[in-house]
Amino acid sequence: MEAADESGLLMGDGTVRAAGCVLWRRAPYDEGLEICLVHRPKYDDWSHPKGKLKRGEDTLAGALREVLEETGHACVPGARLPTARYFANGRPKQVTYWAAEATTGSFTPSEEVDRILWLPPAAARNRLTQPRDRQLLDALLDALHSA
């Protein structure tokens, strides 16, 4: 597979490029960990915030933009997490992920994301629709424990 470059949306093989974050925060009531999940009504699924990159957009900048657009929260990026590769709408897709700690913001529903949930890791794992998103949650927990 040809490597992704930072100059466009598609890789040389037609792969759609996207980026996102596994967004987390300290729970306000006990300092435990909470994971932010987004609900996309178009797919009726629960996932991590992510989206397609704009032409020429850096992957990290795109990931932070998508988090802000989908959750209303600014965040501080942390460890790079595994890249997800899968097929969507018959095309290969590559999503680059980071761990990111939420800072400020508040959620406003949109057509793309109508709900978010802040859940403890075990509850987030159960709510996530795709197994690949559970693997990203595990990678976040590993990164936070080794930091």
Secondary structure, DSSP 8 states (H G I E B T S, - for coil): -----SSSSB-TT--EEEEEEEEEEE-TTTS-EEEEEEEETTTTEEE--EEE--TT--HHHHHHHHHHHHHSEEEEEEEEEEEEEEEETTEEEEEEEEEEEEEEE-----SS--EEEEE-HHHHHHH-SSHHHHHHHHHHHHHHHH-
